[in-house]
């Protein structure tokens, strides 16, 4: 039986992923972690309410013993306090990286964003993974996705299966 942990499980992508996994892998166990409880139709097998920056996230993940961790928790829409948004996005993601290093799941998937490349007139077409990351600094979401991209590759290198996908 696969054991899959999803941070940000109550968000748009998280809910769709829970629904998909339940349909396609009915024997799997899903742990959802989010600050918001899931709607009734998208409830994982287990759910905990945690701020992604909390040390409880690492403990909860370790106790669940996932073979796959999918990190989707991220503040997308700007909030009034950009420092808080940055702290949640960057330090919350670093907290998940620490859990991954400790738990050593078989697979780790982290959602990135094409916005990390920036919308610039001189961008090459088509763009690929070798294109430089140049986010618009006034778009906090893109800036934060860029900040964590390098540390993700460095700190998680050598793992069995690490995937960083773009939306």
C-alpha positions as CSV (number, residue, x, y, z in Angstrom):
1,X,0.0,0.0,0.0
2,X,1.4,3.4,-0.9
3,X,1.5,6.1,1.8
4,X,1.3,9.6,0.3
5,X,1.5,12.8,2.3
6,X,0.3,16.0,0.7
7,X,1.1,19.5,2.2
8,X,-1.5,22.1,1.0
9,X,-4.0,19.3,0.6
10,X,-7.0,21.6,1.0
11,X,-5.9,24.0,-1.8
12,X,-7.1,23.8,-5.3
13,X,-4.3,21.5,-6.6
14,X,-4.3,19.5,-3.3
15,X,-8.0,18.8,-3.5
16,X,-7.8,17.7,-7.1
17,X,-4.8,15.5,-6.3
18,X,-6.5,13.8,-3.3
19,X,-9.5,13.1,-5.5
20,X,-7.3,11.7,-8.3
21,X,-5.2,9.5,-5.9
22,X,-8.4,8.1,-4.3
23,X,-9.7,7.2,-7.7
24,X,-6.5,5.8,-9.3
25,X,-4.9,4.3,-6.2
26,X,-7.8,3.2,-4.0
27,X,-5.5,1.1,-1.7
28,X,-3.3,4.0,-0.9
29,X,-3.3,5.9,2.4
30,X,-3.3,9.7,2.1
31,X,-2.2,12.2,4.8
32,X,-3.3,15.8,4.2
33,X,-1.6,18.7,5.9
34,X,-3.0,22.2,5.7
35,X,-4.1,25.2,7.7
36,X,-7.6,24.9,6.3
37,X,-9.8,21.8,6.7
38,X,-10.7,20.1,3.5
39,X,-14.2,20.3,2.0
40,X,-16.3,17.2,2.5
41,X,-15.8,15.7,-0.9
42,X,-12.0,16.0,-0.7
43,X,-11.1,14.5,2.6
44,X,-7.8,12.5,2.7
45,X,-7.7,9.3,4.9
46,X,-6.0,11.3,7.6
47,X,-5.9,15.1,8.0
48,X,-4.0,17.4,10.4
49,X,-4.2,21.1,10.7
50,X,-0.7,22.5,10.8
51,X,1.1,25.7,9.7
52,X,3.7,24.4,7.3
53,X,6.4,26.2,9.3
54,X,5.6,24.2,12.5
55,X,7.9,21.5,13.8
56,X,4.7,19.4,14.2
57,X,4.8,19.0,10.4
58,X,8.1,17.0,10.6
59,X,6.7,14.9,13.5
60,X,3.5,14.2,11.8
61,X,5.2,13.2,8.6
62,X,7.7,11.0,10.5
63,X,4.8,9.2,12.3
64,X,2.9,8.7,9.1
65,X,6.0,7.2,7.4
66,X,5.1,8.2,3.8
67,X,6.9,6.7,0.8
68,X,5.8,9.8,-1.2
69,X,5.7,13.4,0.0
70,X,4.1,16.0,-2.3
71,X,4.7,19.6,-1.3
72,X,2.0,22.0,-2.5
73,X,1.6,24.3,0.5
74,X,2.3,27.8,-0.6
75,X,0.6,31.2,-0.4
76,X,-0.3,32.0,-4.0
77,X,-2.5,35.1,-3.7
78,X,-0.8,38.1,-2.2
79,X,-1.6,39.0,1.4
80,X,-1.2,42.3,3.2
81,X,1.9,41.2,5.0
82,X,4.5,40.2,2.4
83,X,7.1,39.3,5.0
84,X,4.6,36.8,6.5
85,X,3.9,35.5,3.0
86,X,7.6,35.1,2.3
87,X,8.1,33.4,5.7
88,X,5.3,30.9,5.1
89,X,6.5,30.1,1.6
90,X,10.2,29.9,2.1
91,X,10.6,28.8,5.7
92,X,7.6,26.5,5.4
93,X,9.2,24.8,2.4
94,X,12.6,24.6,4.1
95,X,10.8,22.8,7.0
96,X,9.4,20.3,4.5
97,X,12.9,19.8,3.1
98,X,14.2,19.0,6.6
99,X,11.4,16.4,7.0
100,X,12.3,14.9,3.6
101,X,16.0,14.7,4.6
102,X,15.1,13.0,7.9
103,X,12.3,10.6,6.6
104,X,14.0,9.8,3.3
105,X,10.8,8.9,1.3
106,X,11.1,7.1,-1.9
107,X,9.6,10.0,-3.8
108,X,9.4,13.8,-3.3
109,X,7.4,16.1,-5.6
110,X,7.4,19.9,-5.2
111,X,5.3,22.2,-7.2
112,X,7.3,25.1,-8.8
113,X,6.0,27.7,-11.2
114,X,6.7,29.0,-14.7
115,X,6.4,32.4,-13.1
116,X,9.9,31.9,-11.7
117,X,11.2,32.6,-15.3
118,X,9.5,36.0,-15.3
119,X,7.4,37.5,-18.1
120,X,10.1,39.5,-19.9
121,X,10.2,40.7,-23.5
122,X,13.6,39.1,-24.1
123,X,12.8,35.6,-22.9
124,X,13.8,33.0,-25.4
125,X,11.0,31.0,-27.0
126,X,10.6,28.2,-26.3
127,X,11.9,28.2,-22.7
128,X,13.2,25.1,-21.0
129,X,14.7,24.1,-17.6
130,X,18.1,25.6,-18.6
131,X,16.5,29.1,-19.0
132,X,17.6,31.5,-16.3
133,X,15.2,32.2,-13.4
134,X,14.2,35.9,-13.5
135,X,11.0,36.4,-11.6
136,X,9.3,39.8,-11.4
137,X,10.3,40.8,-7.9
138,X,7.0,42.6,-7.4
139,X,5.2,39.3,-7.7
140,X,5.9,37.7,-4.3
141,X,4.8,34.2,-5.3
142,X,7.2,34.0,-8.2
143,X,10.1,35.5,-6.2
144,X,9.5,33.0,-3.4
145,X,9.3,30.0,-5.8
146,X,12.7,31.2,-7.2
147,X,14.3,31.5,-3.7
148,X,13.4,27.9,-2.9
149,X,14.4,26.4,-6.2
150,X,18.1,26.4,-5.7
151,X,18.0,25.1,-2.1
152,X,15.6,22.3,-3.2
153,X,18.1,21.0,-5.8
154,X,21.1,21.3,-3.4
155,X,19.5,20.0,-0.2
156,X,17.6,17.2,-1.8
157,X,20.2,15.9,-4.3
158,X,21.1,12.3,-4.0
159,X,17.5,11.2,-3.2
160,X,15.9,8.4,-5.1
161,X,13.2,10.4,-6.8
162,X,12.9,14.1,-6.6
163,X,10.6,15.9,-9.0
164,X,10.1,19.7,-9.2
165,X,7.2,20.4,-11.5
166,X,5.9,23.7,-13.0
167,X,2.3,24.8,-13.0
